[in-house]
Amino acid sequence: MSRSARLVPTVTPSLLNLTLAVALTLGLTACSSPGGVHAASGSAGVGDPYFPKSGNGGYDVTHYDLNLAYTPDTTDSSEASDTSDGPDTPTLTATATITARATTALSTFDLDFQGMKVNSLMVDGKKASWTRSGQELKVRPSSALRKGGTFRTTVRYSGTPETITDPDGSDEGWLPTADGALALGEPTGSMAWFPGNDHPSDKATYDITITVPKGLQAVSNGELRSETTTGAGEGAKGVPTTTYRWHVPQPMATYLATVAIGHYDITRTTTRNGLPVYVAVDPQEAEASRKVLAGLPEIMEWEEYNFGPYPFSSTGAIVDRDGDAGYALETQNRPFFPGAPDTATLVHELAHQWYGDSVTPKTWRDMWLNEGFATYAEWLWAEDHGGDTAQQTFDALYRGTYFDDKADDDAVWAFPPAMPSSAAHISDSPVYERGAMVLHKIRRTVGDARFYDIVQGWAAAHRHGNADTADFTAYVEKMAPGKDFGGIWKDWLYGKGKPARP
């Protein structure tokens, strides 16, 4: 937030007081010490076109260390119920340690954090003051932070995490389930369960430790480093607990972080090239999921052949009960599914590991770079496995015969994929289907060999980074010199309505 620069004193202050007053009005601080630095307030938000309050200015997070202890109010396990002595409402007690680099000298900075009580806050081991307004947790360190310096913020907090309703009406954040909880973050849900810089443009590595009553399991991103169970009397309130420690060595956007707490059938395998596969399935979904999940290694092999080397150090899936969430999500390393997925959905969410998780959009306006690629992966899989060709799917969408409902066919042309009409529509059909149609138009223009060079090269060029639509169109033009993409960009990517020609 910026403040007004107008200063109207009622009395004439001393020169020193006037300097301090002007500095405070402009959002600056005086030198923190003799020879210190002038520092500014970090912005509350990074100016995302659809979620302007998301993210924060003035720093770049490099690592999150999250230590969570969760006690659900009920379970459906007699083992967990017999040992549970928890509260009437589910409670999360947590410590988040956030390591970041100041990109400017900072007198204050913001974290995105909604709900729950902040019990204490320290910056570099010293108590810091803070205020809260909506999703903004504004932190004032005991002394200014120098530009380029690394600092560590430790927030201790507790309470019942919130479920956040998106502009499109879907639920995210912390979702209580019949036997535990589920944390999902796209686009703004992570701020319900940990403080951070909640915008896809700031990615970091993670350590996520979750302690739950014995008998429950806790699944997260990355690799499971350890699983430790206490005896009676050692855990909180003398209740036996199990602690799961997960490590995410590759950068991850906040919206891709997840925690799934409950009862799961766990399967640990490897792909033919040795990649660890960790799959967690709610027992009620095990039978319905078995056949599709058995195909995960084959899908991974096919996607690596088409999209290039897999960008992470493990893969897998989380399957919870049907109804625990209203959507599947490409949570990093192991996508989440509400109920048994079909093959097309598994292909889609695994393709996101390249397009969305590794190559992450700079802003939420660039969602089609996630969803258009993952949708086109479904088309390519069908084409290679006896289904419709990508051209047949493209033609059906253009003719308006793809969906059973004419309203769904018409919705494909509601807005250009690169320009969603509002935050409530960043996950609508133009972003998915019409985004995939843009990719098919590129493929028809350059031919298969060059097209696969482009999609693999794009994933490699921005591996573990961020990119936007302008980066993509420039990359395509660079990779296919002499080809004219003007009509594709004008009519299919940015044009309103249905293009005159398929």
Backbone torsions as a table, in degrees:
resi	resn	phi	psi	omega
1	MET	NA	139.4	175.0
2	SER	-100.4	154.6	178.5
3	ARG	-110.4	158.5	176.2
4	SER	-66.1	142.0	180.0
5	ALA	-88.5	-0.2	-176.7
6	ARG	-75.9	135.0	180.0
7	LEU	-128.6	121.0	-178.6
8	VAL	-127.1	82.6	-178.4
9	PRO	-72.2	147.6	177.3
10	THR	-87.6	-20.2	176.5
11	VAL	-133.0	161.4	179.4
12	THR	-82.9	112.0	-179.2
13	PRO	-80.4	169.5	172.8
14	SER	-67.7	163.2	179.8
15	LEU	-58.0	-39.5	-179.8
16	LEU	-65.8	-46.3	180.0
17	ASN	-64.0	-36.4	177.8
18	LEU	-64.3	-41.8	178.4
19	THR	-61.2	-44.5	179.5
20	LEU	-66.2	-39.4	-179.5
21	ALA	-63.7	-44.0	178.6
22	VAL	-63.3	-41.5	-179.7
23	ALA	-60.9	-44.5	-179.8
24	LEU	-66.2	-38.3	-179.8
25	THR	-64.7	-35.1	-179.8
26	LEU	-84.7	2.0	179.3
27	GLY	79.8	25.9	-179.2
28	LEU	-111.4	166.6	171.7
29	THR	-120.6	158.3	173.0
30	ALA	-73.4	173.6	177.9
31	CYS	-55.5	135.0	-177.1
32	SER	-71.1	-22.6	178.3
33	SER	-162.3	164.5	176.7
34	PRO	-51.7	126.7	-178.2
35	GLY	80.0	6.7	-178.5
36	GLY	-76.8	-162.8	-174.0
37	VAL	-121.6	147.6	170.0
38	HIS	-76.3	140.9	-173.3
39	ALA	-136.0	148.1	-178.7
40	ALA	-110.8	164.3	173.0
41	SER	-79.4	131.4	175.1
42	GLY	-68.7	145.4	-176.1
43	SER	-70.4	148.5	175.1
44	ALA	-93.2	89.2	-175.3
45	GLY	115.3	151.3	-179.1
46	VAL	-109.6	10.1	176.4
47	GLY	80.3	26.9	176.7
48	ASP	-60.0	136.5	-175.8
49	PRO	-63.5	-21.9	-178.1
50	TYR	-112.3	-26.7	179.7
51	PHE	-131.1	73.7	-172.4
52	PRO	-63.2	-22.7	179.8
53	LYS	-85.2	-11.0	-177.2
54	SER	-75.6	145.0	-178.5
55	GLY	75.1	174.3	-178.0
56	ASN	-150.1	149.8	-178.1
57	GLY	-94.4	158.4	171.3
58	GLY	100.6	-5.7	-179.8
59	TYR	-156.2	163.3	178.4
60	ASP	-129.6	119.0	179.8
61	VAL	-75.4	135.4	176.7
62	THR	-108.2	-26.0	-178.4
63	HIS	-156.8	139.6	170.6
64	TYR	-113.0	131.0	172.0
65	ASP	-117.4	105.7	-175.8
66	LEU	-109.9	124.6	178.8
67	ASN	-118.4	108.1	-171.5
68	LEU	-116.9	138.2	171.4
69	ALA	-126.3	120.3	-174.0
70	TYR	-122.8	132.7	175.4
71	THR	-121.1	106.4	176.9
72	PRO	-71.6	162.8	-178.6
73	ASP	-81.1	-31.1	179.2
74	THR	-141.7	158.1	171.2
75	THR	-137.0	165.5	174.8
76	ASP	-107.3	21.2	178.8
77	SER	-111.9	126.7	179.2
78	SER	-63.3	-32.8	179.6
79	GLU	-64.1	-48.4	-179.3
80	ALA	-69.5	-37.2	-178.7
81	SER	-65.6	-38.8	-177.4
82	ASP	-66.5	-28.3	-175.9
83	THR	-101.3	-10.9	-174.3
84	SER	-76.4	135.7	175.4
85	ASP	-133.6	39.4	-172.6
86	GLY	-84.6	-179.9	-178.5
87	PRO	-76.2	172.2	179.5
88	ASP	-68.3	-29.0	178.6
89	THR	-113.6	151.0	179.7
90	PRO	-63.0	139.5	-175.3
91	THR	-129.4	133.6	173.6
92	LEU	-113.7	124.1	173.2
93	THR	-116.1	125.8	-167.9
94	ALA	-148.3	158.4	170.7
95	THR	-130.9	125.1	175.7
96	ALA	-112.1	123.4	175.1
97	THR	-111.9	118.1	-171.7
98	ILE	-114.4	115.8	177.8
99	THR	-97.5	128.8	-174.3
100	ALA	-145.5	163.3	175.5
101	ARG	-114.6	129.0	179.0
102	ALA	-74.2	123.7	178.3
103	THR	-89.6	-7.8	171.7
104	THR	-151.2	163.3	176.1
105	ALA	-67.3	131.4	-170.4
106	LEU	-122.6	128.3	169.1
107	SER	-91.1	-35.3	174.1
108	THR	-141.0	159.9	173.7
109	PHE	-149.3	159.7	-177.9
110	ASP	-108.4	151.3	166.9
111	LEU	-122.1	146.5	173.1
112	ASP	-84.0	119.9	-178.1
113	PHE	-161.7	116.7	-175.7
114	GLN	-118.1	126.1	178.7
115	GLY	83.6	-176.3	-177.7
116	MET	55.8	159.8	-176.6
117	LYS	-94.9	131.8	172.3
118	VAL	-85.2	117.3	-177.6
119	ASN	-89.3	-36.0	176.3
120	SER	-160.3	158.4	-179.5
121	LEU	-147.9	129.9	179.6
122	MET	-132.1	146.0	173.4
123	VAL	-121.8	119.5	-177.6
124	ASP	53.6	42.3	174.6
125	GLY	79.6	2.7	-179.8
126	LYS	-116.3	143.3	179.0
127	LYS	-59.5	137.4	177.6
128	ALA	-123.7	151.2	176.2
129	SER	-89.1	158.9	179.6
130	TRP	-152.3	156.7	171.8
131	THR	-132.6	160.7	-178.7
132	ARG	-130.5	141.3	175.0
133	SER	-150.7	108.4	-177.0
134	GLY	61.6	-126.2	-179.5
135	GLN	-87.6	0.1	-176.1
136	GLU	-94.2	123.0	170.4
137	LEU	-107.3	103.1	-176.0
138	LYS	-91.7	124.3	-173.7
139	VAL	-111.1	132.8	174.3
140	ARG	-117.5	103.5	178.4
141	PRO	-63.7	163.2	179.9
142	SER	-66.8	-23.4	174.4
143	SER	-145.5	158.1	-176.2
144	ALA	-62.7	148.5	178.0
145	LEU	-95.1	131.9	-177.2
146	ARG	-79.3	143.5	175.7
147	LYS	-58.7	131.6	179.7
148	GLY	87.0	-8.9	-178.5
149	GLY	-85.8	150.5	176.1
150	THR	-91.4	135.3	178.1
151	PHE	-135.4	157.3	-175.3
152	ARG	-125.8	123.3	-179.1
153	THR	-109.8	128.0	-179.8
154	THR	-116.8	119.4	-179.1
155	VAL	-116.8	122.9	173.1
156	ARG	-103.7	130.1	-173.7
157	TYR	-149.2	164.8	-177.7
158	SER	-160.5	164.6	177.9
159	GLY	135.9	-163.6	176.9
160	THR	-102.3	113.6	-178.0
161	PRO	-63.6	151.9	-176.6
162	GLU	-88.3	153.6	164.2
163	THR	-97.1	126.0	-176.3
164	ILE	-102.0	136.2	176.5
165	THR	-98.4	124.2	179.4
166	ASP	-69.1	164.0	171.0
167	PRO	-56.4	-27.6	179.4
168	ASP	-87.0	3.4	176.1
169	GLY	93.2	-6.0	179.7
170	SER	-82.6	156.9	-177.9
171	ASP	-99.7	142.6	177.0
172	GLU	-149.5	-166.5	-176.0
173	GLY	86.3	-125.5	-178.8
174	TRP	-108.7	114.7	-174.9
175	LEU	-110.4	109.7	175.4
176	PRO	-63.9	140.8	176.8
177	THR	-121.5	175.6	-176.5
178	ALA	-59.8	-31.9	-176.6
179	ASP	-125.9	15.5	179.9
180	GLY	173.0	-122.2	-177.8
181	ALA	-162.8	164.2	-179.1
182	LEU	-140.6	129.6	178.1
183	ALA	-110.3	120.7	178.1
184	LEU	-130.8	145.0	-166.2
185	GLY	-125.1	2.4	-174.5
186	GLU	-91.6	124.7	-0.1
187	PRO	-94.7	-20.4	-171.3
188	THR	-128.4	16.0	-171.2
189	GLY	-76.5	-20.4	-175.1
190	SER	-63.7	-27.0	-178.4
191	MET	-67.8	-9.5	176.5
192	ALA	-78.4	-19.6	-176.7
193	TRP	-128.4	-8.7	167.8
194	PHE	-155.2	145.0	177.7
195	PRO	-76.1	143.8	-179.4
196	GLY	-177.2	-168.6	175.9
197	ASN	-100.3	86.1	-165.1
198	ASP	-84.8	73.4	175.9
199	HIS	-151.4	142.4	-175.9
200	PRO	-62.4	-16.9	-178.4
201	SER	-74.2	-11.8	-179.7
202	ASP	-119.4	101.4	-178.1
203	LYS	-103.7	153.6	-176.8
204	ALA	-153.6	166.9	170.9
205	THR	-85.9	165.0	-173.2
206	TYR	-140.3	147.7	157.9
207	ASP	-122.5	124.8	-176.7
208	ILE	-125.4	114.1	179.8
209	THR	-111.1	127.9	-177.7
210	ILE	-127.5	125.2	175.9
211	THR	-109.5	127.9	-176.9
212	VAL	-134.6	161.7	175.1
213	PRO	-57.7	141.5	178.7
214	LYS	-54.6	136.5	-176.8
215	GLY	107.0	-19.9	173.1
216	LEU	-100.8	160.5	176.1
217	GLN	-120.8	157.7	180.0
218	ALA	-133.8	118.7	-177.0
219	VAL	-113.6	140.5	179.2
220	SER	-144.6	-163.3	-178.7
221	ASN	-81.4	164.7	173.1
222	GLY	77.1	-144.6	-176.3
223	GLU	-113.3	140.3	176.4
224	LEU	-76.8	115.3	-178.2
225	ARG	-86.7	-35.3	-179.9
226	SER	-161.5	159.2	177.0
227	GLU	-141.1	115.4	-172.6
228	THR	-128.5	129.4	179.3
229	THR	-111.9	133.5	177.6
230	THR	-87.9	161.1	171.8
231	GLY	-87.3	172.4	177.0
232	ALA	-57.7	136.3	179.3
233	GLY	92.3	-16.4	-179.2
234	GLU	-90.1	-30.8	-178.7
235	GLY	-80.4	-176.1	178.3
236	ALA	-62.1	134.0	-179.7
237	LYS	56.7	24.7	178.7
238	GLY	75.3	10.4	180.0
239	VAL	-88.8	129.8	175.7
240	PRO	-59.9	138.8	-178.7
241	THR	-133.7	162.0	172.6
242	THR	-124.0	134.1	-179.0
243	THR	-113.1	127.5	178.9
244	TYR	-111.6	128.6	-179.2
245	ARG	-115.0	116.4	-178.3
246	TRP	-112.1	143.0	-179.1
247	HIS	-127.1	130.3	179.5
248	VAL	-114.6	100.3	-173.6
249	PRO	-81.3	-20.5	179.0
250	GLN	-98.5	151.9	-178.0
251	PRO	-57.8	143.1	-178.4
252	MET	-140.5	135.3	173.9
253	ALA	-72.7	151.8	-177.0
254	THR	-59.7	-35.4	-175.7
255	TYR	-70.4	-12.0	-179.8
256	LEU	-96.1	-5.1	177.9
257	ALA	-74.6	143.0	-179.7
258	THR	-145.2	155.4	167.8
259	VAL	-137.9	131.9	175.4
260	ALA	-124.2	118.3	-177.5
261	ILE	-115.9	128.6	179.7
262	GLY	166.3	-152.1	176.5
263	HIS	-108.0	128.2	-176.0
264	TYR	-138.5	146.0	163.9
265	ASP	-85.8	121.3	-175.0
266	ILE	-103.0	132.8	175.1
267	THR	-124.4	126.1	176.9
268	ARG	-116.6	119.4	177.4
269	THR	-139.1	-171.4	172.8
270	THR	-137.6	155.2	172.1
271	THR	-77.6	175.4	-178.1
272	ARG	-63.2	-25.2	177.6
273	ASN	-94.9	12.2	172.4
274	GLY	90.9	6.7	179.4
275	LEU	-72.1	127.0	179.0
276	PRO	-64.7	137.5	177.9
277	VAL	-122.0	120.2	-179.0
278	TYR	-121.6	113.9	-176.6
279	VAL	-119.5	130.2	178.1
280	ALA	-121.3	122.7	-175.9
281	VAL	-128.8	128.9	173.0
282	ASP	-58.4	135.0	-176.6
283	PRO	-54.5	-31.1	179.5
284	GLN	-68.4	-19.0	-178.6
285	GLU	-107.4	2.3	-171.7
286	ALA	-62.5	-49.1	-175.7
287	GLU	-66.0	-44.2	-178.7
288	ALA	-67.4	-24.8	-176.5
289	SER	-91.1	-18.3	-165.9
290	ARG	-56.2	-49.8	-173.9
291	LYS	-65.6	-45.9	-178.4
292	VAL	-65.1	-45.9	-177.7
293	LEU	-67.5	-26.5	175.6
294	ALA	-63.4	-22.0	178.3
295	GLY	-86.8	0.1	-177.2
296	LEU	-58.2	-45.4	178.4
297	PRO	-60.0	-38.1	178.2
298	GLU	-65.8	-40.6	178.0
299	ILE	-63.6	-42.7	178.7
300	MET	-61.4	-42.6	179.4
301	GLU	-63.4	-42.4	178.6
302	TRP	-64.3	-41.8	-178.8
303	GLU	-70.1	-36.9	175.3
304	GLU	-63.4	-38.5	178.6
305	TYR	-62.5	-38.7	-176.0
306	ASN	-88.8	-34.7	-171.7
307	PHE	-108.9	-9.3	179.9
308	GLY	103.2	-179.5	-176.3
309	PRO	-55.1	138.5	178.2
310	TYR	-62.6	133.7	-170.6
311	PRO	-86.0	-2.1	-175.6
312	PHE	-124.0	175.0	-171.6
313	SER	-100.2	3.2	171.7
314	SER	-162.1	165.9	177.2
315	THR	-141.4	-176.3	-180.0
316	GLY	150.5	-153.2	-178.1
317	ALA	-163.5	155.4	170.5
318	ILE	-122.8	122.2	177.7
319	VAL	-118.2	111.7	176.6
320	ASP	-101.8	-173.6	-175.6
321	ARG	-72.8	147.9	174.7
322	ASP	-58.1	124.2	-178.5
323	GLY	101.5	-11.7	178.0
324	ASP	-66.9	-25.9	171.7
325	ALA	-148.5	164.1	-176.6
326	GLY	-96.3	13.0	-173.5
327	TYR	-164.4	157.4	168.2
328	ALA	-85.5	156.4	-178.6
329	LEU	-146.6	142.9	-174.3
330	GLU	-82.4	43.7	179.0
331	THR	-50.5	135.8	-166.9
332	GLN	-60.7	139.1	-177.9
333	ASN	77.5	-45.3	-179.0
334	ARG	-141.9	100.2	-179.6
335	PRO	-58.4	153.2	179.5
336	PHE	-100.7	141.9	177.7
337	PHE	-135.2	130.7	175.5
338	PRO	-87.4	91.4	-173.1
339	GLY	94.1	171.0	-176.6
340	ALA	-61.1	126.5	179.2
341	PRO	-80.4	158.4	166.3
342	ASP	-90.9	172.6	-174.6
343	THR	-63.7	-41.1	-178.3
344	ALA	-60.9	-40.8	179.5
345	THR	-68.2	-38.3	177.0
346	LEU	-64.4	-42.9	175.7
347	VAL	-58.5	-45.1	-178.2
348	HIS	-60.2	-52.5	-175.3
349	GLU	-70.0	-33.2	175.9
350	LEU	-70.5	-34.8	176.4
351	ALA	-62.2	-30.2	177.0
352	HIS	-61.6	-22.5	179.9
353	GLN	-60.3	-32.5	172.7
354	TRP	-81.5	-50.8	-168.8
355	TYR	-109.9	93.0	-176.9
356	GLY	130.6	-49.1	-178.8
357	ASP	-87.6	-49.3	176.2
358	SER	-81.6	-56.6	172.6
359	VAL	-92.2	104.1	-171.2
360	THR	-106.5	140.3	-178.2
361	PRO	-64.6	147.7	177.0
362	LYS	-71.8	-34.8	176.5
363	THR	-140.0	169.8	-179.8
364	TRP	-72.7	-9.7	173.3
365	ARG	-66.6	-23.5	-174.4
366	ASP	-94.7	23.2	-177.9
367	MET	-58.0	-28.7	-178.2
368	TRP	-62.8	-25.6	176.5
369	LEU	-67.4	-23.1	170.9
370	ASN	-82.6	-60.4	-167.6
371	GLU	-78.4	-33.0	176.3
372	GLY	-63.8	-42.9	178.1
373	PHE	-64.8	-45.5	-177.6
374	ALA	-67.5	-36.0	176.6
375	THR	-67.3	-41.1	178.8
376	TYR	-66.4	-30.2	174.7
377	ALA	-60.0	-38.9	175.6
378	GLU	-60.3	-43.3	180.0
379	TRP	-62.4	-42.9	-178.4
380	LEU	-67.0	-39.8	178.0
381	TRP	-61.0	-47.3	178.8
382	ALA	-59.4	-42.8	-179.9
383	GLU	-60.7	-38.0	-178.0
384	ASP	-85.3	-7.0	-174.0
385	HIS	-130.1	38.1	170.6
386	GLY	82.9	8.0	177.8
387	GLY	-96.9	-162.7	176.8
388	ASP	-62.4	148.0	172.5
389	THR	-73.0	162.0	176.3
390	ALA	-60.0	-35.6	178.1
391	GLN	-64.5	-40.7	178.5
392	GLN	-64.8	-39.7	177.7
393	THR	-65.6	-44.5	177.1
394	PHE	-56.9	-48.2	-177.3
395	ASP	-63.2	-40.1	179.4
396	ALA	-64.0	-40.0	176.9
397	LEU	-64.5	-42.5	-178.6
398	TYR	-67.1	-39.0	-179.1
399	ARG	-75.8	-17.3	-177.2
400	GLY	82.9	30.6	179.7
401	THR	-119.9	14.1	-176.2
402	TYR	-78.5	-45.2	-177.8
403	PHE	-95.1	160.3	176.8
404	ASP	-74.3	-26.4	-176.3
405	ASP	-106.6	127.9	-179.6
406	LYS	-60.3	-32.7	178.8
407	ALA	-61.5	-36.6	177.5
408	ASP	-68.5	-39.2	176.6
409	ASP	-62.9	-42.6	179.7
410	ASP	-66.7	-32.1	-176.2
411	ALA	-64.1	-22.9	179.3
412	VAL	-57.5	-28.8	-173.8
413	TRP	-104.6	17.4	-174.6
414	ALA	-66.0	-33.1	179.2
415	PHE	-162.0	163.2	179.0
416	PRO	-69.0	143.5	-178.4
417	PRO	-59.7	-31.5	-178.9
418	ALA	-85.3	0.6	-178.3
419	MET	-142.0	69.1	176.6
420	PRO	-54.0	146.5	-172.5
421	SER	-71.5	-24.7	178.8
422	SER	-168.3	174.7	178.1
423	ALA	-61.1	-29.1	-178.9
424	ALA	-72.4	-9.3	-173.0
425	HIS	-122.1	14.8	-178.1
426	ILE	-71.8	-10.5	177.2
427	SER	-116.5	26.3	-179.5
428	ASP	-88.0	173.2	-173.8
429	SER	-54.3	-40.9	179.2
430	PRO	-58.0	-33.3	180.0
431	VAL	-69.4	-36.6	-178.6
432	TYR	-85.5	-72.1	-171.9
433	GLU	-69.9	-47.6	-179.6
434	ARG	-69.9	-30.5	173.4
435	GLY	-60.9	-42.2	177.0
436	ALA	-65.4	-34.2	178.4
437	MET	-64.7	-35.2	175.1
438	VAL	-59.5	-45.3	179.7
439	LEU	-63.7	-38.3	178.9
440	HIS	-67.3	-36.2	176.1
441	LYS	-62.6	-38.9	176.6
442	ILE	-63.7	-44.7	179.8
443	ARG	-58.9	-44.4	179.2
444	ARG	-65.2	-30.1	-178.7
445	THR	-75.3	-38.6	-172.0
446	VAL	-105.3	-15.6	-175.4
447	GLY	89.3	160.9	-173.4
448	ASP	-61.9	-45.4	-175.0
449	ALA	-60.2	-49.1	-179.4
450	ARG	-70.1	-34.0	179.6
451	PHE	-60.8	-46.2	-180.0
452	TYR	-69.8	-28.9	170.7
453	ASP	-60.7	-40.2	-178.2
454	ILE	-67.8	-50.2	-174.9
455	VAL	-68.8	-34.8	176.7
456	GLN	-72.9	-41.1	180.0
457	GLY	-65.5	-38.1	177.1
458	TRP	-61.2	-44.5	178.7
459	ALA	-64.6	-35.9	-179.4
460	ALA	-75.5	-41.1	-175.6
461	ALA	-65.0	-32.1	-177.2
462	HIS	-116.5	25.1	-179.3
463	ARG	-53.8	126.4	-180.0
464	HIS	61.7	21.3	-179.2
465	GLY	-122.6	-159.6	179.9
466	ASN	-127.1	150.5	179.4
467	ALA	-153.8	159.3	177.2
468	ASP	-126.1	-177.0	-174.7
469	THR	-63.9	-38.8	178.3
470	ALA	-62.7	-37.8	176.1
471	ASP	-61.5	-41.3	-177.2
472	PHE	-68.0	-47.9	-178.7
473	THR	-63.4	-37.1	177.1
474	ALA	-65.2	-39.1	-179.9
475	TYR	-65.9	-43.0	179.1
476	VAL	-60.9	-45.3	-179.6
477	GLU	-64.5	-36.1	177.8
478	LYS	-67.0	-38.2	-176.7
479	MET	-79.4	-15.7	-179.6
480	ALA	-132.9	66.0	-178.6
481	PRO	-61.6	143.0	178.9
482	GLY	90.6	-13.6	177.7
483	LYS	-90.1	143.8	-178.8
484	ASP	-98.8	111.5	178.9
485	PHE	-104.6	4.9	-175.1
486	GLY	-56.0	-43.4	-179.5
487	GLY	-67.1	-36.9	178.4
488	ILE	-64.2	-48.2	-179.3
489	TRP	-63.6	-44.7	-174.8
490	LYS	-69.4	-47.1	-171.4
491	ASP	-91.6	-36.9	-172.2
492	TRP	-99.5	-37.1	-175.6
493	LEU	-89.6	-42.4	-176.1
494	TYR	-115.5	-9.4	-173.8
495	GLY	-78.1	144.8	177.3
496	LYS	-84.4	142.7	175.6
497	GLY	78.3	-175.7	-176.9
498	LYS	-82.4	124.6	178.1
499	PRO	-57.4	149.8	-175.8
500	ALA	-67.6	-28.6	-178.7
501	ARG	-126.6	145.5	179.9
502	PRO	-73.0	NA	NA
